Amino acid sequence: MMDSIASAAMSMKAMEFSVQYSSALERKAMDTMEMAAQELLNMLPDIPKGQYIDTYA
């Protein structure tokens, strides 16, 4: 009985660690993608007011 309780507690801790680890990886990936998007936006030329980008070309 005690072995099964200890085993269940260890499994729950391992699962909790796994969830926290994957969440941290996803957060890091999202931060990296956000930085890449910001760099791409910085590379776009400034468009004077009144002019538009032709999205149909």
mmCIF entry with sequence, helices, sheets and N, C-alpha, C, O atoms, coordinates in Angstrom:
data_MODEL
# 
_entry.id   MODEL 
# 
_entity.id                         1 
_entity.type                       polymer 
_entity.pdbx_number_of_molecules   1 
# 
_entity_poly.entity_id                      1 
_entity_poly.type                           'polypeptide(L)' 
_entity_poly.nstd_linkage                   no 
_entity_poly.nstd_monomer                   no 
_entity_poly.pdbx_seq_one_letter_code       MMDSIASAAMSMKAMEFSVQYSSALERKAMDTMEMAAQELLNMLPDIPKGQYIDTYA 
_entity_poly.pdbx_seq_one_letter_code_can   MMDSIASAAMSMKAMEFSVQYSSALERKAMDTMEMAAQELLNMLPDIPKGQYIDTYA 
_entity_poly.pdbx_strand_id                 A 
# 
loop_
_entity_poly_seq.entity_id 
_entity_poly_seq.num 
_entity_poly_seq.mon_id 
_entity_poly_seq.hetero 
1 1  MET n 
1 2  MET n 
1 3  ASP n 
1 4  SER n 
1 5  ILE n 
1 6  ALA n 
1 7  SER n 
1 8  ALA n 
1 9  ALA n 
1 10 MET n 
1 11 SER n 
1 12 MET n 
1 13 LYS n 
1 14 ALA n 
1 15 MET n 
1 16 GLU n 
1 17 PHE n 
1 18 SER n 
1 19 VAL n 
1 20 GLN n 
1 21 TYR n 
1 22 SER n 
1 23 SER n 
1 24 ALA n 
1 25 LEU n 
1 26 GLU n 
1 27 ARG n 
1 28 LYS n 
1 29 ALA n 
1 30 MET n 
1 31 ASP n 
1 32 THR n 
1 33 MET n 
1 34 GLU n 
1 35 MET n 
1 36 ALA n 
1 37 ALA n 
1 38 GLN n 
1 39 GLU n 
1 40 LEU n 
1 41 LEU n 
1 42 ASN n 
1 43 MET n 
1 44 LEU n 
1 45 PRO n 
1 46 ASP n 
1 47 ILE n 
1 48 PRO n 
1 49 LYS n 
1 50 GLY n 
1 51 GLN n 
1 52 TYR n 
1 53 ILE n 
1 54 ASP n 
1 55 THR n 
1 56 TYR n 
1 57 ALA n 
# 
_struct_asym.id          A 
_struct_asym.entity_id   1 
# 
_struct_conf.conf_type_id            HELX_P 
_struct_conf.id                      HELX_P1 
_struct_conf.pdbx_PDB_helix_id       AA1 
_struct_conf.beg_label_comp_id       MET 
_struct_conf.beg_label_asym_id       A 
_struct_conf.beg_label_seq_id        2 
_struct_conf.pdbx_beg_PDB_ins_code   ? 
_struct_conf.end_label_comp_id       MET 
_struct_conf.end_label_asym_id       A 
_struct_conf.end_label_seq_id        43 
_struct_conf.pdbx_end_PDB_ins_code   ? 
_struct_conf.beg_auth_comp_id        MET 
_struct_conf.beg_auth_asym_id        A 
_struct_conf.beg_auth_seq_id         2 
_struct_conf.end_auth_comp_id        MET 
_struct_conf.end_auth_asym_id        A 
_struct_conf.end_auth_seq_id         43 
_struct_conf.pdbx_PDB_helix_class    1 
_struct_conf.details                 ? 
_struct_conf.pdbx_PDB_helix_length   42 
# 
_struct_conf_type.id          HELX_P 
_struct_conf_type.criteria    ? 
_struct_conf_type.reference   ? 
# 
loop_
_atom_site.group_PDB 
_atom_site.id 
_atom_site.type_symbol 
_atom_site.label_atom_id 
_atom_site.label_alt_id 
_atom_site.label_comp_id 
_atom_site.label_asym_id 
_atom_site.label_entity_id 
_atom_site.label_seq_id 
_atom_site.pdbx_PDB_ins_code 
_atom_site.Cartn_x 
_atom_site.Cartn_y 
_atom_site.Cartn_z 
_atom_site.occupancy 
_atom_site.B_iso_or_equiv 
_atom_site.pdbx_formal_charge 
_atom_site.auth_seq_id 
_atom_site.auth_comp_id 
_atom_site.auth_asym_id 
_atom_site.auth_atom_id 
_atom_site.pdbx_PDB_model_num 
ATOM 1   N N  . MET A 1 1  ? 0.826  -1.185 0.000   1.00 0.00 ? 1  MET A N  1 
ATOM 2   C CA . MET A 1 1  ? 0.000  0.000  0.000   1.00 0.00 ? 1  MET A CA 1 
ATOM 3   C C  . MET A 1 1  ? 0.877  1.258  0.000   1.00 0.00 ? 1  MET A C  1 
ATOM 4   O O  . MET A 1 1  ? 0.656  2.166  -0.801  1.00 0.00 ? 1  MET A O  1 
ATOM 5   N N  . MET A 1 2  ? 1.865  1.313  0.889   1.00 0.00 ? 2  MET A N  1 
ATOM 6   C CA . MET A 1 2  ? 2.739  2.484  0.973   1.00 0.00 ? 2  MET A CA 1 
ATOM 7   C C  . MET A 1 2  ? 3.567  2.655  -0.298  1.00 0.00 ? 2  MET A C  1 
ATOM 8   O O  . MET A 1 2  ? 3.849  3.772  -0.733  1.00 0.00 ? 2  MET A O  1 
ATOM 9   N N  . ASP A 1 3  ? 3.953  1.506  -0.888  1.00 0.00 ? 3  ASP A N  1 
ATOM 10  C CA . ASP A 1 3  ? 4.722  1.580  -2.128  1.00 0.00 ? 3  ASP A CA 1 
ATOM 11  C C  . ASP A 1 3  ? 3.915  2.212  -3.240  1.00 0.00 ? 3  ASP A C  1 
ATOM 12  O O  . ASP A 1 3  ? 4.452  2.996  -4.022  1.00 0.00 ? 3  ASP A O  1 
ATOM 13  N N  . SER A 1 4  ? 2.637  1.888  -3.327  1.00 0.00 ? 4  SER A N  1 
ATOM 14  C CA . SER A 1 4  ? 1.809  2.440  -4.396  1.00 0.00 ? 4  SER A CA 1 
ATOM 15  C C  . SER A 1 4  ? 1.573  3.938  -4.196  1.00 0.00 ? 4  SER A C  1 
ATOM 16  O O  . SER A 1 4  ? 1.502  4.689  -5.168  1.00 0.00 ? 4  SER A O  1 
ATOM 17  N N  . ILE A 1 5  ? 1.453  4.369  -2.953  1.00 0.00 ? 5  ILE A N  1 
ATOM 18  C CA . ILE A 1 5  ? 1.280  5.803  -2.672  1.00 0.00 ? 5  ILE A CA 1 
ATOM 19  C C  . ILE A 1 5  ? 2.550  6.558  -3.040  1.00 0.00 ? 5  ILE A C  1 
ATOM 20  O O  . ILE A 1 5  ? 2.493  7.617  -3.665  1.00 0.00 ? 5  ILE A O  1 
ATOM 21  N N  . ALA A 1 6  ? 3.684  6.014  -2.652  1.00 0.00 ? 6  ALA A N  1 
ATOM 22  C CA . ALA A 1 6  ? 4.960  6.650  -2.982  1.00 0.00 ? 6  ALA A CA 1 
ATOM 23  C C  . ALA A 1 6  ? 5.173  6.675  -4.485  1.00 0.00 ? 6  ALA A C  1 
ATOM 24  O O  . ALA A 1 6  ? 5.653  7.667  -5.034  1.00 0.00 ? 6  ALA A O  1 
ATOM 25  N N  . SER A 1 7  ? 4.819  5.592  -5.146  1.00 0.00 ? 7  SER A N  1 
ATOM 26  C CA . SER A 1 7  ? 4.969  5.527  -6.599  1.00 0.00 ? 7  SER A CA 1 
ATOM 27  C C  . SER A 1 7  ? 4.059  6.544  -7.290  1.00 0.00 ? 7  SER A C  1 
ATOM 28  O O  . SER A 1 7  ? 4.472  7.201  -8.246  1.00 0.00 ? 7  SER A O  1 
ATOM 29  N N  . ALA A 1 8  ? 2.833  6.670  -6.810  1.00 0.00 ? 8  ALA A N  1 
ATOM 30  C CA . ALA A 1 8  ? 1.908  7.643  -7.391  1.00 0.00 ? 8  ALA A CA 1 
ATOM 31  C C  . ALA A 1 8  ? 2.409  9.062  -7.175  1.00 0.00 ? 8  ALA A C  1 
ATOM 32  O O  . ALA A 1 8  ? 2.305  9.895  -8.075  1.00 0.00 ? 8  ALA A O  1 
ATOM 33  N N  . ALA A 1 9  ? 2.948  9.351  -6.003  1.00 0.00 ? 9  ALA A N  1 
ATOM 34  C CA . ALA A 1 9  ? 3.475  10.684 -5.717  1.00 0.00 ? 9  ALA A CA 1 
ATOM 35  C C  . ALA A 1 9  ? 4.666  11.002 -6.627  1.00 0.00 ? 9  ALA A C  1 
ATOM 36  O O  . ALA A 1 9  ? 4.785  12.117 -7.136  1.00 0.00 ? 9  ALA A O  1 
ATOM 37  N N  . MET A 1 10 ? 5.534  10.027 -6.824  1.00 0.00 ? 10 MET A N  1 
ATOM 38  C CA . MET A 1 10 ? 6.679  10.244 -7.707  1.00 0.00 ? 10 MET A CA 1 
ATOM 39  C C  . MET A 1 10 ? 6.235  10.446 -9.145  1.00 0.00 ? 10 MET A C  1 
ATOM 40  O O  . MET A 1 10 ? 6.797  11.280 -9.855  1.00 0.00 ? 10 MET A O  1 
ATOM 41  N N  . SER A 1 11 ? 5.234  9.694  -9.584  1.00 0.00 ? 11 SER A N  1 
ATOM 42  C CA . SER A 1 11 ? 4.704  9.866  -10.938 1.00 0.00 ? 11 SER A CA 1 
ATOM 43  C C  . SER A 1 11 ? 4.102  11.250 -11.124 1.00 0.00 ? 11 SER A C  1 
ATOM 44  O O  . SER A 1 11 ? 4.295  11.886 -12.160 1.00 0.00 ? 11 SER A O  1 
ATOM 45  N N  . MET A 1 12 ? 3.377  11.707 -10.123 1.00 0.00 ? 12 MET A N  1 
ATOM 46  C CA . MET A 1 12 ? 2.767  13.030 -10.216 1.00 0.00 ? 12 MET A CA 1 
ATOM 47  C C  . MET A 1 12 ? 3.829  14.117 -10.273 1.00 0.00 ? 12 MET A C  1 
ATOM 48  O O  . MET A 1 12 ? 3.685  15.076 -11.031 1.00 0.00 ? 12 MET A O  1 
ATOM 49  N N  . LYS A 1 13 ? 4.886  13.987 -9.494  1.00 0.00 ? 13 LYS A N  1 
ATOM 50  C CA . LYS A 1 13 ? 5.973  14.971 -9.516  1.00 0.00 ? 13 LYS A CA 1 
ATOM 51  C C  . LYS A 1 13 ? 6.681  14.963 -10.869 1.00 0.00 ? 13 LYS A C  1 
ATOM 52  O O  . LYS A 1 13 ? 7.019  16.019 -11.404 1.00 0.00 ? 13 LYS A O  1 
ATOM 53  N N  . ALA A 1 14 ? 6.902  13.774 -11.418 1.00 0.00 ? 14 ALA A N  1 
ATOM 54  C CA . ALA A 1 14 ? 7.550  13.668 -12.723 1.00 0.00 ? 14 ALA A CA 1 
ATOM 55  C C  . ALA A 1 14 ? 6.674  14.297 -13.803 1.00 0.00 ? 14 ALA A C  1 
ATOM 56  O O  . ALA A 1 14 ? 7.183  14.979 -14.692 1.00 0.00 ? 14 ALA A O  1 
ATOM 57  N N  . MET A 1 15 ? 5.376  14.076 -13.732 1.00 0.00 ? 15 MET A N  1 
ATOM 58  C CA . MET A 1 15 ? 4.454  14.654 -14.704 1.00 0.00 ? 15 MET A CA 1 
ATOM 59  C C  . MET A 1 15 ? 4.420  16.175 -14.567 1.00 0.00 ? 15 MET A C  1 
ATOM 60  O O  . MET A 1 15 ? 4.396  16.891 -15.567 1.00 0.00 ? 15 MET A O  1 
ATOM 61  N N  . GLU A 1 16 ? 4.417  16.662 -13.333 1.00 0.00 ? 16 GLU A N  1 
ATOM 62  C CA . GLU A 1 16 ? 4.419  18.109 -13.087 1.00 0.00 ? 16 GLU A CA 1 
ATOM 63  C C  . GLU A 1 16 ? 5.683  18.744 -13.659 1.00 0.00 ? 16 GLU A C  1 
ATOM 64  O O  . GLU A 1 16 ? 5.622  19.803 -14.283 1.00 0.00 ? 16 GLU A O  1 
ATOM 65  N N  . PHE A 1 17 ? 6.815  18.103 -13.447 1.00 0.00 ? 17 PHE A N  1 
ATOM 66  C CA . PHE A 1 17 ? 8.075  18.599 -13.997 1.00 0.00 ? 17 PHE A CA 1 
ATOM 67  C C  . PHE A 1 17 ? 8.026  18.628 -15.512 1.00 0.00 ? 17 PHE A C  1 
ATOM 68  O O  . PHE A 1 17 ? 8.485  19.585 -16.135 1.00 0.00 ? 17 PHE A O  1 
ATOM 69  N N  . SER A 1 18 ? 7.468  17.577 -16.109 1.00 0.00 ? 18 SER A N  1 
ATOM 70  C CA . SER A 1 18 ? 7.369  17.497 -17.564 1.00 0.00 ? 18 SER A CA 1 
ATOM 71  C C  . SER A 1 18 ? 6.523  18.635 -18.125 1.00 0.00 ? 18 SER A C  1 
ATOM 72  O O  . SER A 1 18 ? 6.881  19.238 -19.136 1.00 0.00 ? 18 SER A O  1 
ATOM 73  N N  . VAL A 1 19 ? 5.411  18.927 -17.476 1.00 0.00 ? 19 VAL A N  1 
ATOM 74  C CA . VAL A 1 19 ? 4.535  20.010 -17.926 1.00 0.00 ? 19 VAL A CA 1 
ATOM 75  C C  . VAL A 1 19 ? 5.248  21.355 -17.796 1.00 0.00 ? 19 VAL A C  1 
ATOM 76  O O  . VAL A 1 19 ? 5.182  22.184 -18.703 1.00 0.00 ? 19 VAL A O  1 
ATOM 77  N N  . GLN A 1 20 ? 5.924  21.571 -16.676 1.00 0.00 ? 20 GLN A N  1 
ATOM 78  C CA . GLN A 1 20 ? 6.637  22.833 -16.478 1.00 0.00 ? 20 GLN A CA 1 
ATOM 79  C C  . GLN A 1 20 ? 7.763  22.990 -17.495 1.00 0.00 ? 20 GLN A C  1 
ATOM 80  O O  . GLN A 1 20 ? 7.998  24.085 -18.006 1.00 0.00 ? 20 GLN A O  1 
ATOM 81  N N  . TYR A 1 21 ? 8.447  21.909 -17.781 1.00 0.00 ? 21 TYR A N  1 
ATOM 82  C CA . TYR A 1 21 ? 9.551  21.947 -18.740 1.00 0.00 ? 21 TYR A CA 1 
ATOM 83  C C  . TYR A 1 21 ? 9.038  22.273 -20.136 1.00 0.00 ? 21 TYR A C  1 
ATOM 84  O O  . TYR A 1 21 ? 9.604  23.127 -20.818 1.00 0.00 ? 21 TYR A O  1 
ATOM 85  N N  . SER A 1 22 ? 7.970  21.601 -20.570 1.00 0.00 ? 22 SER A N  1 
ATOM 86  C CA . SER A 1 22 ? 7.445  21.864 -21.908 1.00 0.00 ? 22 SER A CA 1 
ATOM 87  C C  . SER A 1 22 ? 6.868  23.273 -22.006 1.00 0.00 ? 22 SER A C  1 
ATOM 88  O O  . SER A 1 22 ? 6.967  23.907 -23.057 1.00 0.00 ? 22 SER A O  1 
ATOM 89  N N  . SER A 1 23 ? 6.271  23.769 -20.933 1.00 0.00 ? 23 SER A N  1 
ATOM 90  C CA . SER A 1 23 ? 5.758  25.141 -20.935 1.00 0.00 ? 23 SER A CA 1 
ATOM 91  C C  . SER A 1 23 ? 6.901  26.141 -21.067 1.00 0.00 ? 23 SER A C  1 
ATOM 92  O O  . SER A 1 23 ? 6.776  27.137 -21.779 1.00 0.00 ? 23 SER A O  1 
ATOM 93  N N  . ALA A 1 24 ? 7.996  25.886 -20.397 1.00 0.00 ? 24 ALA A N  1 
ATOM 94  C CA . ALA A 1 24 ? 9.153  26.772 -20.490 1.00 0.00 ? 24 ALA A CA 1 
ATOM 95  C C  . ALA A 1 24 ? 9.731  26.760 -21.902 1.00 0.00 ? 24 ALA A C  1 
ATOM 96  O O  . ALA A 1 24 ? 10.132 27.803 -22.418 1.00 0.00 ? 24 ALA A O  1 
ATOM 97  N N  . LEU A 1 25 ? 9.775  25.599 -22.518 1.00 0.00 ? 25 LEU A N  1 
ATOM 98  C CA . LEU A 1 25 ? 10.273 25.517 -23.898 1.00 0.00 ? 25 LEU A CA 1 
ATOM 99  C C  . LEU A 1 25 ? 9.366  26.276 -24.850 1.00 0.00 ? 25 LEU A C  1 
ATOM 100 O O  . LEU A 1 25 ? 9.850  26.983 -25.734 1.00 0.00 ? 25 LEU A O  1 
ATOM 101 N N  . GLU A 1 26 ? 8.052  26.138 -24.679 1.00 0.00 ? 26 GLU A N  1 
ATOM 102 C CA . GLU A 1 26 ? 7.112  26.853 -25.537 1.00 0.00 ? 26 GLU A CA 1 
ATOM 103 C C  . GLU A 1 26 ? 7.246  28.363 -25.349 1.00 0.00 ? 26 GLU A C  1 
ATOM 104 O O  . GLU A 1 26 ? 7.208  29.115 -26.324 1.00 0.00 ? 26 GLU A O  1 
ATOM 105 N N  . ARG A 1 27 ? 7.403  28.810 -24.102 1.00 0.00 ? 27 ARG A N  1 
ATOM 106 C CA . ARG A 1 27 ? 7.575  30.229 -23.832 1.00 0.00 ? 27 ARG A CA 1 
ATOM 107 C C  . ARG A 1 27 ? 8.836  30.758 -24.513 1.00 0.00 ? 27 ARG A C  1 
ATOM 108 O O  . ARG A 1 27 ? 8.827  31.842 -25.097 1.00 0.00 ? 27 ARG A O  1 
ATOM 109 N N  . LYS A 1 28 ? 9.911  29.990 -24.435 1.00 0.00 ? 28 LYS A N  1 
ATOM 110 C CA . LYS A 1 28 ? 11.174 30.398 -25.057 1.00 0.00 ? 28 LYS A CA 1 
ATOM 111 C C  . LYS A 1 28 ? 11.021 30.461 -26.577 1.00 0.00 ? 28 LYS A C  1 
ATOM 112 O O  . LYS A 1 28 ? 11.520 31.392 -27.208 1.00 0.00 ? 28 LYS A O  1 
ATOM 113 N N  . ALA A 1 29 ? 10.338 29.484 -27.166 1.00 0.00 ? 29 ALA A N  1 
ATOM 114 C CA . ALA A 1 29 ? 10.122 29.483 -28.611 1.00 0.00 ? 29 ALA A CA 1 
ATOM 115 C C  . ALA A 1 29 ? 9.274  30.681 -29.029 1.00 0.00 ? 29 ALA A C  1 
ATOM 116 O O  . ALA A 1 29 ? 9.552  31.305 -30.053 1.00 0.00 ? 29 ALA A O  1 
ATOM 117 N N  . MET A 1 30 ? 8.253  31.008 -28.256 1.00 0.00 ? 30 MET A N  1 
ATOM 118 C CA . MET A 1 30 ? 7.406  32.151 -28.573 1.00 0.00 ? 30 MET A CA 1 
ATOM 119 C C  . MET A 1 30 ? 8.195  33.455 -28.469 1.00 0.00 ? 30 MET A C  1 
ATOM 120 O O  . MET A 1 30 ? 8.014  34.349 -29.295 1.00 0.00 ? 30 MET A O  1 
ATOM 121 N N  . ASP A 1 31 ? 9.061  33.574 -27.475 1.00 0.00 ? 31 ASP A N  1 
ATOM 122 C CA . ASP A 1 31 ? 9.896  34.765 -27.339 1.00 0.00 ? 31 ASP A CA 1 
ATOM 123 C C  . ASP A 1 31 ? 10.830 34.908 -28.534 1.00 0.00 ? 31 ASP A C  1 
ATOM 124 O O  . ASP A 1 31 ? 11.025 36.007 -29.052 1.00 0.00 ? 31 ASP A O  1 
ATOM 125 N N  . THR A 1 32 ? 11.403 33.794 -28.967 1.00 0.00 ? 32 THR A N  1 
ATOM 126 C CA . THR A 1 32 ? 12.308 33.811 -30.113 1.00 0.00 ? 32 THR A CA 1 
ATOM 127 C C  . THR A 1 32 ? 11.562 34.216 -31.379 1.00 0.00 ? 32 THR A C  1 
ATOM 128 O O  . THR A 1 32 ? 12.072 35.006 -32.174 1.00 0.00 ? 32 THR A O  1 
ATOM 129 N N  . MET A 1 33 ? 10.348 33.676 -31.572 1.00 0.00 ? 33 MET A N  1 
ATOM 130 C CA . MET A 1 33 ? 9.555  34.036 -32.748 1.00 0.00 ? 33 MET A CA 1 
ATOM 131 C C  . MET A 1 33 ? 9.151  35.510 -32.716 1.00 0.00 ? 33 MET A C  1 
ATOM 132 O O  . MET A 1 33 ? 9.124  36.174 -33.752 1.00 0.00 ? 33 MET A O  1 
ATOM 133 N N  . GLU A 1 34 ? 8.839  36.015 -31.528 1.00 0.00 ? 34 GLU A N  1 
ATOM 134 C CA . GLU A 1 34 ? 8.472  37.423 -31.407 1.00 0.00 ? 34 GLU A CA 1 
ATOM 135 C C  . GLU A 1 34 ? 9.644  38.325 -31.772 1.00 0.00 ? 34 GLU A C  1 
ATOM 136 O O  . GLU A 1 34 ? 9.472  39.336 -32.452 1.00 0.00 ? 34 GLU A O  1 
ATOM 137 N N  . MET A 1 35 ? 10.839 37.950 -31.313 1.00 0.00 ? 35 MET A N  1 
ATOM 138 C CA . MET A 1 35 ? 12.020 38.738 -31.654 1.00 0.00 ? 35 MET A CA 1 
ATOM 139 C C  . MET A 1 35 ? 12.294 38.698 -33.156 1.00 0.00 ? 35 MET A C  1 
ATOM 140 O O  . MET A 1 35 ? 12.669 39.713 -33.744 1.00 0.00 ? 35 MET A O  1 
ATOM 141 N N  . ALA A 1 36 ? 12.112 37.542 -33.778 1.00 0.00 ? 36 ALA A N  1 
ATOM 142 C CA . ALA A 1 36 ? 12.320 37.421 -35.219 1.00 0.00 ? 36 ALA A CA 1 
ATOM 143 C C  . ALA A 1 36 ? 11.305 38.274 -35.975 1.00 0.00 ? 36 ALA A C  1 
ATOM 144 O O  . ALA A 1 36 ? 11.657 38.928 -36.957 1.00 0.00 ? 36 ALA A O  1 
ATOM 145 N N  . ALA A 1 37 ? 10.057 38.273 -35.530 1.00 0.00 ? 37 ALA A N  1 
ATOM 146 C CA . ALA A 1 37 ? 9.027  39.086 -36.181 1.00 0.00 ? 37 ALA A CA 1 
ATOM 147 C C  . ALA A 1 37 ? 9.347  40.570 -36.040 1.00 0.00 ? 37 ALA A C  1 
ATOM 148 O O  . ALA A 1 37 ? 9.159  41.335 -36.986 1.00 0.00 ? 37 ALA A O  1 
ATOM 149 N N  . GLN A 1 38 ? 9.825  40.983 -34.876 1.00 0.00 ? 38 GLN A N  1 
ATOM 150 C CA . GLN A 1 38 ? 10.202 42.380 -34.677 1.00 0.00 ? 38 GLN A CA 1 
ATOM 151 C C  . GLN A 1 38 ? 11.344 42.777 -35.610 1.00 0.00 ? 38 GLN A C  1 
ATOM 152 O O  . GLN A 1 38 ? 11.346 43.878 -36.159 1.00 0.00 ? 38 GLN A O  1 
ATOM 153 N N  . GLU A 1 39 ? 12.300 41.890 -35.785 1.00 0.00 ? 39 GLU A N  1 
ATOM 154 C CA . GLU A 1 39 ? 13.412 42.181 -36.694 1.00 0.00 ? 39 GLU A CA 1 
ATOM 155 C C  . GLU A 1 39 ? 12.924 42.298 -38.134 1.00 0.00 ? 39 GLU A C  1 
ATOM 156 O O  . GLU A 1 39 ? 13.379 43.167 -38.877 1.00 0.00 ? 39 GLU A O  1 
ATOM 157 N N  . LEU A 1 40 ? 11.999 41.424 -38.527 1.00 0.00 ? 40 LEU A N  1 
ATOM 158 C CA . LEU A 1 40 ? 11.442 41.522 -39.882 1.00 0.00 ? 40 LEU A CA 1 
ATOM 159 C C  . LEU A 1 40 ? 10.688 42.834 -40.067 1.00 0.00 ? 40 LEU A C  1 
ATOM 160 O O  . LEU A 1 40 ? 10.800 43.470 -41.115 1.00 0.00 ? 40 LEU A O  1 
ATOM 161 N N  . LEU A 1 41 ? 9.924  43.241 -39.062 1.00 0.00 ? 41 LEU A N  1 
ATOM 162 C CA . LEU A 1 41 ? 9.204  44.505 -39.156 1.00 0.00 ? 41 LEU A CA 1 
ATOM 163 C C  . LEU A 1 41 ? 10.168 45.685 -39.217 1.00 0.00 ? 41 LEU A C  1 
ATOM 164 O O  . LEU A 1 41 ? 9.899  46.667 -39.908 1.00 0.00 ? 41 LEU A O  1 
ATOM 165 N N  . ASN A 1 42 ? 11.278 45.599 -38.508 1.00 0.00 ? 42 ASN A N  1 
ATOM 166 C CA . ASN A 1 42 ? 12.273 46.677 -38.555 1.00 0.00 ? 42 ASN A CA 1 
ATOM 167 C C  . ASN A 1 42 ? 12.932 46.773 -39.921 1.00 0.00 ? 42 ASN A C  1 
ATOM 168 O O  . ASN A 1 42 ? 13.394 47.848 -40.304 1.00 0.00 ? 42 ASN A O  1 
ATOM 169 N N  . MET A 1 43 ? 12.985 45.671 -40.668 1.00 0.00 ? 43 MET A N  1 
ATOM 170 C CA . MET A 1 43 ? 13.608 45.683 -41.991 1.00 0.00 ? 43 MET A CA 1 
ATOM 171 C C  . MET A 1 43 ? 12.689 46.248 -43.060 1.00 0.00 ? 43 MET A C  1 
ATOM 172 O O  . MET A 1 43 ? 13.156 46.594 -44.145 1.00 0.00 ? 43 MET A O  1 
ATOM 173 N N  . LEU A 1 44 ? 11.381 46.350 -42.782 1.00 0.00 ? 44 LEU A N  1 
ATOM 174 C CA . LEU A 1 44 ? 10.457 46.916 -43.762 1.00 0.00 ? 44 LEU A CA 1 
ATOM 175 C C  . LEU A 1 44 ? 10.742 48.406 -43.936 1.00 0.00 ? 44 LEU A C  1 
ATOM 176 O O  . LEU A 1 44 ? 11.075 49.104 -42.978 1.00 0.00 ? 44 LEU A O  1 
ATOM 177 N N  . PRO A 1 45 ? 10.606 48.879 -45.173 1.00 0.00 ? 45 PRO A N  1 
ATOM 178 C CA . PRO A 1 45 ? 10.830 50.322 -45.370 1.00 0.00 ? 45 PRO A CA 1 
ATOM 179 C C  . PRO A 1 45 ? 9.675  51.120 -44.756 1.00 0.00 ? 45 PRO A C  1 
ATOM 180 O O  . PRO A 1 45 ? 8.549  50.632 -44.652 1.00 0.00 ? 45 PRO A O  1 
ATOM 181 N N  . ASP A 1 46 ? 9.982  52.355 -44.354 1.00 0.00 ? 46 ASP A N  1 
ATOM 182 C CA . ASP A 1 46 ? 8.939  53.229 -43.849 1.00 0.00 ? 46 ASP A CA 1 
ATOM 183 C C  . ASP A 1 46 ? 8.073  53.675 -45.013 1.00 0.00 ? 46 ASP A C  1 
ATOM 184 O O  . ASP A 1 46 ? 8.594  54.074 -46.055 1.00 0.00 ? 46 ASP A O  1 
ATOM 185 N N  . ILE A 1 47 ? 6.763  53.612 -44.853 1.00 0.00 ? 47 ILE A N  1 
ATOM 186 C CA . ILE A 1 47 ? 5.821  53.995 -45.899 1.00 0.00 ? 47 ILE A CA 1 
ATOM 187 C C  . ILE A 1 47 ? 5.224  55.346 -45.518 1.00 0.00 ? 47 ILE A C  1 
ATOM 188 O O  . ILE A 1 47 ? 4.649  55.494 -44.440 1.00 0.00 ? 47 ILE A O  1 
ATOM 189 N N  . PRO A 1 48 ? 5.363  56.337 -46.411 1.00 0.00 ? 48 PRO A N  1 
ATOM 190 C CA . PRO A 1 48 ? 4.778  57.639 -46.097 1.00 0.00 ? 48 PRO A CA 1 
ATOM 191 C C  . PRO A 1 48 ? 3.249  57.523 -45.980 1.00 0.00 ? 48 PRO A C  1 
ATOM 192 O O  . PRO A 1 48 ? 2.629  56.662 -46.604 1.00 0.00 ? 48 PRO A O  1 
ATOM 193 N N  . LYS A 1 49 ? 2.659  58.412 -45.166 1.00 0.00 ? 49 LYS A N  1 
ATOM 194 C CA . LYS A 1 49 ? 1.212  58.380 -44.990 1.00 0.00 ? 49 LYS A CA 1 
ATOM 195 C C  . LYS A 1 49 ? 0.519  58.628 -46.313 1.00 0.00 ? 49 LYS A C  1 
ATOM 196 O O  . LYS A 1 49 ? 0.957  59.457 -47.110 1.00 0.00 ? 49 LYS A O  1 
ATOM 197 N N  . GLY A 1 50 ? -0.562 57.906 -46.541 1.00 0.00 ? 50 GLY A N  1 
ATOM 198 C CA . GLY A 1 50 ? -1.325 58.057 -47.770 1.00 0.00 ? 50 GLY A CA 1 
ATOM 199 C C  . GLY A 1 50 ? -0.954 57.023 -48.816 1.00 0.00 ? 50 GLY A C  1 
ATOM 200 O O  . GLY A 1 50 ? -1.671 56.880 -49.806 1.00 0.00 ? 50 GLY A O  1 
ATOM 201 N N  . GLN A 1 51 ? 0.135  56.299 -48.635 1.00 0.00 ? 51 GLN A N  1 
ATOM 202 C CA . GLN A 1 51 ? 0.525  55.257 -49.582 1.00 0.00 ? 51 GLN A CA 1 
ATOM 203 C C  . GLN A 1 51 ? 0.247  53.904 -48.956 1.00 0.00 ? 51 GLN A C  1 
ATOM 204 O O  . GLN A 1 51 ? 0.287  53.749 -47.735 1.00 0.00 ? 51 GLN A O  1 
ATOM 205 N N  . TYR A 1 52 ? -0.031 52.943 -49.792 1.00 0.00 ? 52 TYR A N  1 
ATOM 206 C CA . TYR A 1 52 ? -0.394 51.605 -49.304 1.00 0.00 ? 52 TYR A CA 1 
ATOM 207 C C  . TYR A 1 52 ? 0.481  50.553 -49.960 1.00 0.00 ? 52 TYR A C  1 
ATOM 208 O O  . TYR A 1 52 ? 1.053  50.781 -51.025 1.00 0.00 ? 52 TYR A O  1 
ATOM 209 N N  . ILE A 1 53 ? 0.577  49.439 -49.338 1.00 0.00 ? 53 ILE A N  1 
ATOM 210 C CA . ILE A 1 53 ? 1.293  48.310 -49.897 1.00 0.00 ? 53 ILE A CA 1 
ATOM 211 C C  . ILE A 1 53 ? 0.338  47.547 -50.810 1.00 0.00 ? 53 ILE A C  1 
ATOM 212 O O  . ILE A 1 53 ? -0.791 47.251 -50.420 1.00 0.00 ? 53 ILE A O  1 
ATOM 213 N N  . ASP A 1 54 ? 0.787  47.229 -52.024 1.00 0.00 ? 54 ASP A N  1 
ATOM 214 C CA . ASP A 1 54 ? -0.025 46.489 -52.980 1.00 0.00 ? 54 ASP A CA 1 
ATOM 215 C C  . ASP A 1 54 ? 0.022  45.006 -52.600 1.00 0.00 ? 54 ASP A C  1 
ATOM 216 O O  . ASP A 1 54 ? 1.026  44.335 -52.837 1.00 0.00 ? 54 ASP A O  1 
ATOM 217 N N  . THR A 1 55 ? -1.057 44.500 -52.015 1.00 0.00 ? 55 THR A N  1 
ATOM 218 C CA . THR A 1 55 ? -1.079 43.109 -51.585 1.00 0.00 ? 55 THR A CA 1 
ATOM 219 C C  . THR A 1 55 ? -1.553 42.175 -52.680 1.00 0.00 ? 55 THR A C  1 
ATOM 220 O O  . THR A 1 55 ? -1.504 40.957 -52.507 1.00 0.00 ? 55 THR A O  1 
ATOM 221 N N  . TYR A 1 56 ? -2.014 42.712 -53.807 1.00 0.00 ? 56 TYR A N  1 
ATOM 222 C CA . TYR A 1 56 ? -2.519 41.881 -54.896 1.00 0.00 ? 56 TYR A CA 1 
ATOM 223 C C  . TYR A 1 56 ? -1.468 41.585 -55.941 1.00 0.00 ? 56 TYR A C  1 
ATOM 224 O O  . TYR A 1 56 ? -1.723 40.786 -56.842 1.00 0.00 ? 56 TYR A O  1 
ATOM 225 N N  . ALA A 1 57 ? -0.315 42.185 -55.863 1.00 0.00 ? 57 ALA A N  1 
ATOM 226 C CA . ALA A 1 57 ? 0.721  42.002 -56.872 1.00 0.00 ? 57 ALA A CA 1 
ATOM 227 C C  . ALA A 1 57 ? 1.327  40.626 -56.760 1.00 0.00 ? 57 ALA A C  1 
ATOM 228 O O  . ALA A 1 57 ? 2.224  40.282 -57.530 1.00 0.00 ? 57 ALA A O  1 
# 
